């Protein structure tokens, strides 16, 4: 199944909104329509301040990934200022 990377950067000043919708976001991910391989917050250089989100997912089509992303509470509430989705080709498996 194809892999996709979703790279999202928060809008300036979005941290309070991010925290307000965090539980809804986590619940949404638990019932995801795509197979999430890796996900988590992007942080500033301090390693603590959340500034965005990263996902590595499996899905049949890019349109499935776009629909998954658009339905996320963070997307619906304008937390992400920038979203980039790219097809990803896995080359190495270090298991």
C-alpha positions in Angstrom: 0.0 0.0 0.0 1.3 3.5 -0.8 2.8 5.7 1.9 2.2 9.4 2.3 3.8 12.1 4.5 1.5 14.9 5.9 3.5 17.9 7.2 1.4 20.6 9.0 2.6 23.9 10.5 0.4 25.7 12.9 -0.9 29.2 12.3 0.9 31.9 14.3 -0.5 32.0 17.9 -2.5 28.8 17.4 -1.1 27.0 20.5 -4.1 27.8 22.8 -6.5 26.5 20.1 -4.3 23.4 19.6 -4.5 22.6 23.3 -8.3 23.3 23.3 -8.9 20.7 20.5 -6.2 18.2 21.4 -8.5 15.6 22.9 -10.8 15.7 19.9 -7.7 15.4 17.6 -6.5 12.3 19.5 -9.9 10.7 19.4 -10.1 11.4 15.7 -6.7 9.7 15.1 -7.9 6.7 17.1 -10.6 6.1 14.5 -8.6 7.1 11.4 -9.7 6.2 7.9 -6.1 5.7 6.9 -3.4 3.5 8.5 -1.3 5.8 10.6 2.3 4.4 10.9 3.8 7.4 12.8 2.3 10.6 14.0 3.2 13.3 16.5 3.7 17.0 17.1 6.4 19.0 15.5 8.2 21.1 18.1 10.3 24.3 18.1 14.0 23.9 18.9 13.2 23.9 22.6 11.7 20.4 22.1 8.5 21.2 23.9 6.6 24.0 22.2 4.2 22.4 19.6 4.3 24.1 16.2 2.7 21.6 13.9 2.0 17.9 13.2 3.6 15.1 11.2 2.1 11.9 9.9 3.3 8.9 8.0 0.3 7.1 6.7 -0.7 4.2 4.4 -3.6 4.8 2.0 -4.7 3.7 -1.4 -4.9 7.2 -2.8 -3.9 10.7 -2.2 -7.6 11.7 -2.1 -8.1 9.4 0.9 -5.2 11.2 2.7 -6.6 14.6 1.8 -10.0 13.7 3.1 -8.5 12.2 6.3 -6.5 15.4 6.8 -9.4 17.8 6.1 -11.7 16.1 8.6 -9.1 16.4 11.4 -10.3 18.7 14.2 -7.1 20.7 13.9 -7.8 21.3 10.2 -11.5 22.1 10.8 -10.7 24.6 13.5 -8.0 26.5 11.5 -5.0 25.4 13.7 -2.9 24.4 10.7 -1.7 27.3 8.5 0.2 25.1 6.1 -0.4 21.5 5.1 1.8 19.6 2.6 1.1 16.0 1.5 3.7 14.0 -0.3 3.9 10.5 -1.6 6.7 8.7 0.2 8.8 5.7 -1.0 10.2 3.6 1.9 13.7 2.4 1.0 15.1 0.9 4.3 13.5 -1.3 6.9 15.7 -1.4 10.1 13.7 -3.9 12.0 
